[in-house]
Amino acid sequence: MKAMPDRPVTTDLVLVGGGHAHIYVLRAFGLKPVPGVRVTLVARDLETPYSGMLPGYVAGLYSKQACHIDLQRLARAGALRVIHAEAVGLDRRSKRLLLKDRPSIAYDLISIDVGITPDLSAIAGAADHAIAVKPIGDFIDRWDALLARALRPDGPRRFAVVGGGAAGVELAFAIAGRLRSEAAGAGLRADAFHVALYSAGPLLANLNAGIGARVRRRLAAQSIACHENARVTDVAPGALTLADGAVHPADAVLVSTQARPPPLIASSDLAKDAHGFLAIGPTLQALNDPFVFGAGDCAGMVASPREKAGVFAVRQGPPLADHLRRRLRHEPMPDFTPQKQFLTLLGTGDGEAVGGRGRWLAFSGRWVWRWKQRIDQRWMAMMQDMSMLMPEARASPAAGDDNAAMRCGGCAAKVGPGPLGRALRRLGHGPAPGVAIGLDAPDDAAVILLPGGDMMVQTVDYFRAFIDDPWLFGRIAAAHALNDVFAMGGRPTHALAIATVPHAASDKVEEDLFQLLAGARATLDGEGVALVGGHSGEGEALALGFSVTGTAGPDGFLRKGGLRPGDALILTKPIGGGVIFAADMRAQAPAGAVEAALAGMLASNREPARVLSAQGAQAATDVTGFGLAGHLAEMAEASGCAVDLALGAIPLYPGAAALARQGFSSSLVAENRLLEERLRSLQPLSLPALALLFDPQTSGGLLAGLPSDCARACLSALHASGAPHAAIIGQVRAGDEEARGLIHLTDGAHWPP
Ligand SMILES: Cc1cc2nc3c(=O)[nH]c(=O)nc-3n(C[C@H](O)[C@H](O)[C@H](O)COP(=O)(O)OP(=O)(O)OC[C@H]3O[C@@H](n4cnc5c(N)ncnc54)[C@H](O)[C@@H]3O)c2cc1C
């Protein structure tokens, strides 16, 4: 996250949807930002498929990664903001974009490129018994699941593709090629699979006759049944029905026919074209709103209508970027007219392709497939190449983080355990009337004895944002702050917030503060904690913290020093979040890894804490800045014991180990690793394992000790209570007091070994 913009933000440009045109716009604004303009991408999916290569993925010729663009990485590299959310409406009067399950966001200028929604309404039963090919992002997972079923002994054998356009044709070829190539590996005969293509009118009606003839020949050569002028009216389990009443057997039906405008457009009061899509003029602006731009399949250029194809969405990218830039600078925008003729290249799933252009030109062969591959791969390589956006020196794990803007945020922005401990020791203890747990035996929170005899738990946390979505950061910061109380077995009741917002135009500061606190409220309200006040200020970077007050839980307090010999050690959430966000700062963390780590951070520790207390835990802490090893060493030291830790049993966020192996680690790891002297191992430890043991966590899991005979039952209860990754990771050693504070590592995958 950019700590300080070049100029205070005065204008918000919001891009809705990571469609083909927006991918270009993101790169263009990343390469050449407009001073004072903050670009925000609102994306339902953080990985967006490139349509040209999708049939190649179905055919098994491309990996998922090869045909997807990682929007998280692209936006990070360009220092653009990403909000991972689905846009559900537009309030044009107040210029706000409505989002699903979270507050709306403000825009000054907005551009919409969200693709289309399948229209299954014309085919009875299709919604229940068929797979829609669009939106293409959703299709991939469904295809993967269908393929897995198809390769089972009792899986579907008769496949029907409904739709005689370019997408349906390519898909039929790709499905046939994939099923037949995988058949032998699954112990099946290639001719066990049957693929049929259904077209309501003539096949490829929009393309020239030469292309159609070549495609028909290739379909026949591959034994793909081609039914033209065959409108499918009904899909039922095991069969489909045509308009003439004929019933054809079909175990799996994929529909690639006409699509509808997406709900975001359909529900808006924006001008629509004859088919209900966003009506845009030659400047790509909505006909009835100069602040709204549109591109791709969701929009129709009323003066020069073209068919819905990725090629047009791709071609709209450069003029869209140019027009948005000009609009932001109040400069005139030239008209854009899309080309009439375009090159068509259709893969036939067998290493060949059929192509053509205009009314007459048609060709086919292996060279056509190689040509198509070159075009598609060149575009993908260009869009996936982050080097121009983020120079290698900044992207590399070896890049120094001396520069303040490259130092990690979240819990990785904490002062290390060494300097903190030394400073507190020099400070000594002051008067502490009524303090039950304070600095003399520090724990996750302080406990104050109130005059009536009640106990009050108090804690404070504050850190810099490590993501640039203020609402999401607010949710995580609040979840994190409550953890200290949960880790003590307490019940949080009230919170005060302290918020820092970067300097910007007054309405932007208000909006950022609102989003930040709305996120915090979403977490606090859900936990029944009242936000009762706070303090705010302007600063270099977004930051948020809370002082949380609570009461003792029904089972008393859990202490760091409560481990007993023989106790099993349980960890309730994966680790590795610090590594993932260290890589994310350098635009190197895959979107899937970021998504999983954020989901883990948002998971509440309330129920896991209750389960642990109820199952007999006497010792707990939450794993945060000092990493698993740092916090475990603290517990072992305070409890006067040593522990065994099974490295392979520790749950990790997906992608964390790979990023650690690449050399990524968060700023605090070096300081945390001063505690390495506490580790004992029979084998030399690799650097990635150490990086993860000392990896700082934000809103991390609970680490607890409880009698080992309760551990299995406790684990099952934790899995059922919203901590699906909870694991037994080790045990407290018996009678090893001289070795207090030591962690003996084994590389076992389970505990007990
Ligand atoms: C199997 C198949 C093969 C195809 N092959 C080709 C081909 O070879 N050549 C060709 O030109 N065309 C092809 N097409 C057509 C092509 O897929 C589409 O025309 C193209 O994807 C349209 O691009 P787009 O930019 O409009 O949106 P999309 O590529 O559909 O992207 C839309 C994006 O918006 C996001 N989004 C959607 N709704 C929301 C929301 N409410 N809020 C936030 N984000 C949202 C989605 O997650 C997605 O990332 C093919 C289509 C299919 C199904």
The ligand as an SDF file (V2000), in Angstrom:
LIG
                    3D

 53 58  0  0  0  0  0  0  0  0999 V2000
  -16.0060  -20.3890  -23.8490 C   0  0  0  0  0  0  0  0  0  0  0  0
  -15.8880  -18.9900  -24.3730 C   0  0  0  0  0  0  0  0  0  0  0  0
  -14.9290  -18.6970  -25.2920 C   0  0  0  0  0  0  0  0  0  0  0  0
  -14.8050  -17.4200  -25.8070 C   0  0  0  0  0  0  0  0  0  0  0  0
  -13.8420  -17.1940  -26.7120 N   0  0  0  0  0  0  0  0  0  0  0  0
  -13.7080  -15.9640  -27.2290 C   0  0  0  0  0  0  0  0  0  0  0  0
  -12.6920  -15.6800  -28.1740 C   0  0  0  0  0  0  0  0  0  0  0  0
  -11.8990  -16.5500  -28.5560 O   0  0  0  0  0  0  0  0  0  0  0  0
  -12.6120  -14.4310  -28.6630 N   0  0  0  0  0  0  0  0  0  0  0  0
  -13.4820  -13.4460  -28.2700 C   0  0  0  0  0  0  0  0  0  0  0  0
  -13.3790  -12.3350  -28.7650 O   0  0  0  0  0  0  0  0  0  0  0  0
  -14.4480  -13.6750  -27.3600 N   0  0  0  0  0  0  0  0  0  0  0  0
  -14.6020  -14.9020  -26.8420 C   0  0  0  0  0  0  0  0  0  0  0  0
  -15.5800  -15.1320  -25.9340 N   0  0  0  0  0  0  0  0  0  0  0  0
  -16.4470  -14.0270  -25.5020 C   0  0  0  0  0  0  0  0  0  0  0  0
  -15.7910  -13.3040  -24.3360 C   0  0  0  0  0  0  0  0  0  0  0  0
  -15.6850  -14.1660  -23.2460 O   0  0  0  0  0  0  0  0  0  0  0  0
  -16.5230  -12.0860  -23.8310 C   0  0  0  0  0  0  0  0  0  0  0  0
  -16.9400  -11.3180  -24.9000 O   0  0  0  0  0  0  0  0  0  0  0  0
  -15.5770  -11.2680  -22.9610 C   0  0  0  0  0  0  0  0  0  0  0  0
  -15.2050  -12.0110  -21.8290 O   0  0  0  0  0  0  0  0  0  0  0  0
  -16.2360  -10.0060  -22.5020 C   0  0  0  0  0  0  0  0  0  0  0  0
  -15.3190   -9.2840  -21.7370 O   0  0  0  0  0  0  0  0  0  0  0  0
  -15.8060   -8.1950  -20.7210 P   0  0  0  0  0  0  0  0  0  0  0  0
  -14.6760   -7.2610  -20.5560 O   0  0  0  0  0  0  0  0  0  0  0  0
  -17.0880   -7.6060  -21.1660 O   0  0  0  0  0  0  0  0  0  0  0  0
  -16.1240   -8.9250  -19.3670 O   0  0  0  0  0  0  0  0  0  0  0  0
  -15.6460  -10.2650  -18.6830 P   0  0  0  0  0  0  0  0  0  0  0  0
  -14.4650  -10.8490  -19.3160 O   0  0  0  0  0  0  0  0  0  0  0  0
  -16.8690  -11.1230  -18.5680 O   0  0  0  0  0  0  0  0  0  0  0  0
  -15.2140   -9.7620  -17.2400 O   0  0  0  0  0  0  0  0  0  0  0  0
  -16.1270   -9.2070  -16.3390 C   0  0  0  0  0  0  0  0  0  0  0  0
  -15.4420   -9.0170  -15.0150 C   0  0  0  0  0  0  0  0  0  0  0  0
  -16.2990   -8.2840  -14.1610 O   0  0  0  0  0  0  0  0  0  0  0  0
  -16.4030   -8.9150  -12.9140 C   0  0  0  0  0  0  0  0  0  0  0  0
  -17.7480   -8.6620  -12.4130 N   0  0  0  0  0  0  0  0  0  0  0  0
  -18.8960   -9.1540  -12.9120 C   0  0  0  0  0  0  0  0  0  0  0  0
  -19.9280   -8.6540  -12.2360 N   0  0  0  0  0  0  0  0  0  0  0  0
  -19.4210   -7.8320  -11.2950 C   0  0  0  0  0  0  0  0  0  0  0  0
  -19.9890   -7.0140  -10.2890 C   0  0  0  0  0  0  0  0  0  0  0  0
  -21.3050   -6.9340  -10.1350 N   0  0  0  0  0  0  0  0  0  0  0  0
  -19.1660   -6.3220   -9.4780 N   0  0  0  0  0  0  0  0  0  0  0  0
  -17.8180   -6.3840   -9.6250 C   0  0  0  0  0  0  0  0  0  0  0  0
  -17.2350   -7.1390  -10.5770 N   0  0  0  0  0  0  0  0  0  0  0  0
  -18.0300   -7.8360  -11.4090 C   0  0  0  0  0  0  0  0  0  0  0  0
  -16.1340  -10.3880  -13.1800 C   0  0  0  0  0  0  0  0  0  0  0  0
  -15.6350  -10.9940  -12.0060 O   0  0  0  0  0  0  0  0  0  0  0  0
  -15.1070  -10.3080  -14.3020 C   0  0  0  0  0  0  0  0  0  0  0  0
  -13.8110  -10.2210  -13.7700 O   0  0  0  0  0  0  0  0  0  0  0  0
  -15.6980  -16.4060  -25.3980 C   0  0  0  0  0  0  0  0  0  0  0  0
  -16.6700  -16.7010  -24.4530 C   0  0  0  0  0  0  0  0  0  0  0  0
  -16.7760  -17.9780  -23.9500 C   0  0  0  0  0  0  0  0  0  0  0  0
  -17.8360  -18.2750  -22.9280 C   0  0  0  0  0  0  0  0  0  0  0  0
  1  2  1  0
  2  3  1  0
  2 52  2  0
  3  4  2  0
  4  5  1  0
  4 50  1  0
  5  6  2  0
  6  7  1  0
  6 13  1  0
  7  8  2  0
  7  9  1  0
  9 10  1  0
 10 11  2  0
 10 12  1  0
 12 13  2  0
 13 14  1  0
 14 15  1  0
 14 50  1  0
 15 16  1  0
 16 17  1  0
 16 18  1  0
 18 19  1  0
 18 20  1  0
 20 21  1  0
 20 22  1  0
 22 23  1  0
 23 24  1  0
 24 25  2  0
 24 26  1  0
 24 27  1  0
 27 28  1  0
 28 29  2  0
 28 30  1  0
 28 31  1  0
 31 32  1  0
 32 33  1  0
 33 34  1  0
 33 48  1  0
 34 35  1  0
 35 36  1  0
 35 46  1  0
 36 37  1  0
 36 45  1  0
 37 38  2  0
 38 39  1  0
 39 40  1  0
 39 45  2  0
 40 41  1  0
 40 42  2  0
 42 43  1  0
 43 44  2  0
 44 45  1  0
 46 47  1  0
 46 48  1  0
 48 49  1  0
 50 51  2  0
 51 52  1  0
 52 53  1  0
M  END
$$$$
